[in-house]
Amino acid sequence: MSAPAGIAEWLARSGEALKNLSVDARYEVVGTVERYADGIARVSGLPTTRLGELLQLGDGELAIALGVTREIASCVLLTGETEISAGAPARRTGEEARVPVGEALLSRVVDPLGNPLDGGEPPAAERRDPVERPAPGIVDRDFVNEPLATGIIAVDAMIPLGRGQRQLIIGDRKTGKTAIAVDTIINQRRSDVVCVYAAVGQKDSAVAQAIEAVRGHGAPERTVFVVGRADAPAGLQWLTPYSACTIAEFFRDRGQDALLVIDDLTKHAAVYRQLSLLLRHPPGREAYPGDVFYMHSRLLERAAKLSKANGGGSLTALPVAETQAGNLSAYIPTNLISITDGQIYLEPKLFYEGHKPAVNIGLSVSRVGAKAQPPVLKDLAQNLRLAYAQFLELEVFTRFGTMVDARTKATIEHGRRIRAALGQPENAPLSLAEEAGLLLALSEGLLDSLPIEIVPAIREGLRNRLATDRPDLASRIAASGALGEEDRASLLTLLKAIVADAAPSDKKSAEEGNGTASTA
């Protein structure tokens, strides 16, 4: 009996397909997970595994090889959806860890592998770049000569930053380190700098607060958030700053200016110490592995100002580090201080006294930023650091009730106004014109006769009057970075008017207080 027509036709087509089918042999080496515990897998049977290569374990869990011998490859798990058991298969991918880069990541919150954490679709990346990349060579770099404004007058005036610099933000816990970094990101709403914020092992609430601050006050459309959550696998946390740096380098290599904030490298070092001990690497000082210095130096050396032949872009790094009881000589802080181009030290004593930002001017330094400082700030702040240091020294003696002459008293009162002017609220960075106005008021002594409590009102009055009365003046200062004679006279006139408006109300309050006291 013959087959039905439909089946016969299908058999004919299948026969033709089988004739044209080419079967190639495929060679695949499959290893075995010998042991798995605490996010560390030891794999045998893959003798050609390279250091830093990605492996697939079990049902596709990704791991990175951080220790390789001929017999065993020690891997750190990057994903933790399923549990890996001994005997599971392991396969090489032949790829190193990569992260998606491109403009599609702007305004997004992603993990170190590029997976979205904000509930949106995966970003349509232009390409995937390795998270570990060599730093630019000496001949590929240029001098740091363009300013990076933080909007924090204490920093811009006395610890200036330049584009392409590596500046450490260091201090004890809860002294405002993240606030300075976030304010710097917020202030880039006035510039064309692309910002990348990397959170390493931070609590979800702290990360959400930083993200909301940027979205509420800054330019989130030019900011990327790379988050290695505190409950993420240790390997993923360790990868976070490298992935964030690769994302920032994409914009640098296109000739743009980028800012990378790493919050913080102390937690990053602790995560690496944890992984190294689990991998049975020999411990060194404070149980850190011997290559902990190289781990951070190869990361921070990638921040640079490129030469014009290489596009002229820049990558500025603001790593954050935490100290214990103000100990700057601890292992990780000294490593980072020696790697970076300067540090902003936040002192707990100043913070608890209410001086915010609690920047210790004496222990803070910027080694290369002075050449990039705008001329207006350089001219007005050239004697500010010395005057403030003299005030701090004299203030110590007055606390013991020492009798002082009129000149010393005037110096102390002027120093107190300097300290009041250097303070500013969080999420409210100042423009260049506002900083120039405050410094001009200090240099001319306009605030010396006012009560200290009125200095914040002068700052707010300057911001409002510049925006309403003299926007042209603010624009010229921002565009040129300098203060000509006419603009200086115009700004001084505006400051005198602001002081005159503030002083009578203060005197009136004082007179009313005296009258009430007399009546009582």
MITOR-310464 format. One record per residue (C-alpha): residue in three letters; x, y, z. Coordinates in steps of 0.5 Angstrom, whole numbers, plus 500, padded with zeros to 3 digits. Layout:
<pts>
AlaXYZ;...
</pts>
This chain:
<pts>
Met500500500;Ser503507498;Ala504512503;Pro499518503;Ala501524498;Gly502529504;Ile507524507;Ala510522501;Glu512530500;Trp514531507;Leu519525506;Ala522528499;Arg523534503;Ser526531509;Gly531527504;Glu533533500;Ala535537507;Leu538531510;Lys543531503;Asn545538504;Leu546537511;Ser553538513;Val555535520;Asp561538523;Ala565535529;Arg565540535;Tyr571539541;Glu569541547;Val572541554;Val568540560;Gly571541567;Thr568539574;Val566543580;Glu570540585;Arg568544591;Tyr564550592;Ala563554598;Asp562562600;Gly561564593;Ile568560591;Ala568555586;Arg574550585;Val574547578;Ser578542575;Gly579539568;Leu580546565;Pro588547564;Thr588552559;Thr583557563;Arg586564563;Leu586569569;Gly580573569;Glu577569564;Leu569568565;Leu567561566;Gln560558566;Leu558553572;Gly552549572;Asp546551569;Gly550558566;Glu552561572;Leu558566571;Ala564566575;Ile571569574;Ala577566575;Leu582569580;Gly587564581;Val589559576;Thr594553576;Arg595547571;Glu590543576;Ile585547579;Ala582554577;Ser579558583;Cys573562581;Val569567584;Leu561567583;Leu558573579;Thr551571580;Gly548567585;Glu541565583;Thr542558584;Glu546554588;Ile552550585;Ser554543587;Ala560539587;Gly560535581;Ala557540576;Pro560542569;Ala564548568;Arg565550561;Arg570556559;Thr567562555;Gly574564552;Glu571571554;Glu574576559;Ala569580564;Arg565586559;Val560591561;Pro556595556;Val558602554;Gly554607550;Glu549613551;Ala544608552;Leu546608559;Leu545615561;Ser540616567;Arg540608568;Val542604574;Val545598572;Asp549593576;Pro557591574;Leu555587568;Gly550592565;Asn544589568;Pro538594569;Leu536595577;Asp531601575;Gly526596573;Gly527598565;Glu529594559;Pro536592558;Pro540598555;Ala542598548;Ala549598548;Glu554600543;Arg558595544;Arg561591550;Asp568593553;Pro573589558;Val572591565;Glu580591566;Arg583596561;Pro590598561;Ala591605563;Pro594611558;Gly601611557;Ile605617559;Val606620552;Asp598619551;Arg597624556;Asp596632557;Phe597636563;Val591638567;Asn589645566;Glu582645566;Pro578646572;Leu573641575;Ala568646579;Thr565642585;Gly560648587;Ile563647594;Ile567654596;Ala572651601;Val574646595;Asp574650589;Ala578656593;Met583652597;Ile583645594;Pro582646587;Leu580640582;Gly582639575;Arg579635569;Gly583629569;Gln585629576;Arg585623582;Gln583626588;Leu581622594;Ile575624599;Ile577621606;Gly574621613;Asp571618618;Arg564614618;Lys558619617;Thr562626616;Gly560628609;Lys564624604;Thr558622600;Ala555629600;Ile561632597;Ala562627592;Val554627590;Asp554635590;Thr560635585;Ile556631581;Ile550635582;Asn554641580;Gln556638573;Arg549641571;Arg552647569;Ser558643565;Asp558638560;Val561633564;Val558626564;Cys558623571;Val559616573;Tyr557614580;Ala559607583;Ala557604589;Val561599592;Gly557595598;Gln553601600;Lys546600603;Asp540600599;Ser537606602;Ala544610602;Val544609594;Ala537611593;Gln538617597;Ala544619593;Ile540617586;Glu534621588;Ala539627590;Val542627583;Arg535626580;Gly532632584;His538637584;Gly543635578;Ala543633571;Pro541625571;Glu540625564;Arg548625564;Thr549621569;Val550613570;Phe549609576;Val553603577;Val551599584;Gly554593587;Arg549592592;Ala551590599;Asp547583598;Ala550582592;Pro556577591;Ala562579593;Gly565578586;Leu560583583;Gln562588588;Trp569587587;Leu568588579;Thr564595581;Pro569600580;Tyr572597574;Ser566596570;Ala564604572;Cys571606570;Thr570602563;Ile563606562;Ala566613564;Glu572611559;Phe567610553;Phe566618554;Arg573620555;Asp575616549;Arg570620545;Gly573627547;Gln568628552;Asp570630560;Ala567624565;Leu567624572;Leu568618576;Val566617583;Ile567611587;Asp564610594;Asp568607597;Leu574604596;Thr575602603;Lys569597602;His572595596;Ala579593599;Ala575589605;Val571585599;Tyr578583596;Arg581581602;Gln575577603;Leu575574596;Ser583573597;Leu583569604;Leu577565601;Leu582563595;Arg587562600;His592567597;Pro597569602;Pro595574607;Gly600580608;Arg599587613;Glu592587616;Ala590580612;Tyr590584606;Pro593580600;Gly600583597;Asp597586591;Val592590594;Phe596596592;Tyr596594585;Met589593585;His587600586;Ser593603583;Arg591600576;Leu584602577;Leu586610579;Glu591610574;Arg586610568;Ala584617570;Ala587622566;Lys587628561;Leu588625554;Ser592629549;Lys589632543;Ala592627539;Asn588622543;Gly581626543;Gly583631548;Gly578627553;Ser579627560;Leu577622566;Thr577625573;Ala576620579;Leu574622586;Pro575615590;Val572615597;Ala576612603;Glu574611610;Thr578612616;Gln578609623;Ala578615629;Gly582619624;Asn587615623;Leu590617616;Ser596612617;Ala592606616;Tyr594601611;Ile589603605;Pro588610607;Thr596611606;Asn596607599;Leu590611596;Ile594617599;Ser600615595;Ile596613589;Thr592620588;Asp594627586;Gly591630593;Gln586629598;Ile580632601;Tyr580630609;Leu573631613;Glu575632620;Pro570629625;Lys571634630;Leu569640625;Phe563636623;Tyr560635630;Glu561642631;Gly556644626;His562646620;Lys559643614;Pro562641610;Ala567639615;Val574640611;Asn580640614;Ile584645610;Gly591644613;Leu591636612;Ser587637605;Val591638599;Ser591638591;Arg597637588;Val596639581;Gly589642581;Ala592649582;Lys594650575;Ala587649573;Gln584654578;Pro580659575;Pro583666575;Val578669579;Leu578664584;Lys586664584;Asp586672585;Leu581672591;Ala583666595;Gln591667594;Asn591669602;Leu585666604;Arg588659606;Leu594663610;Ala589667614;Tyr584662615;Ala590658618;Gln592664622;Phe585664625;Leu585657627;Glu592658631;Leu589664634;Glu583661636;Val586656640;Phe589661645;Thr583665646;Arg579659649;Phe584659655;Gly581666656;Thr588670654;Met587677653;Val588679646;Asp589686643;Ala585689638;Arg589687632;Thr589680634;Lys581680636;Ala580683629;Thr584677626;Ile580672630;Glu573676628;His575676620;Gly577668621;Arg570667624;Arg567670618;Ile571666613;Arg569659617;Ala562661616;Ala562663609;Leu566656607;Gly560653610;Gln554651606;Pro548646606;Glu548640602;Asn545639595;Ala546646594;Pro553647590;Leu555655588;Ser556657581;Leu563661580;Ala560668580;Glu557666587;Glu563663590;Ala567669587;Gly562674590;Leu563671597;Leu571671596;Leu570678594;Ala566680600;Leu571676605;Ser577680602;Glu574687602;Gly572685609;Leu564687608;Leu562681613;Asp567683619;Ser562688622;Leu556683621;Pro554678626;Ile556671624;Glu549668624;Ile547673618;Val553670613;Pro548664610;Ala543670609;Ile548674605;Arg550667601;Glu542666599;Gly541674598;Leu547674593;Arg545668589;Asn538671588;Arg540678586;Leu545675581;Ala540671578;Thr535677578;Asp539683578;Arg545681574;Pro545675570;Asp549678565;Leu555679570;Ala554672573;Ser554669565;Arg561673564;Ile564670570;Ala562663568;Ala564664561;Ser571667562;Gly573665569;Ala576672570;Leu574678574;Gly575684570;Glu575691573;Glu568693571;Asp565687573;Arg569687580;Ala566694581;Ser559692579;Leu560685584;Leu562690589;Thr557694589;Leu552689589;Leu555686595;Lys555692599;Ala547693597;Ile546686600;Val550687606;Ala546694607;Asp539690606;Ala541685611;Ala545689616;Pro539694618;Ser534688620;Asp539685624;Lys541692628;Lys533693629;Ser533686632;Ala538687636;Glu535694639;Glu528691640;Gly532686644;Asn535691648;Gly529695649;Thr525688651;Ala531687656;Ser531694659;Thr523693660;Ala524687664;
</pts>
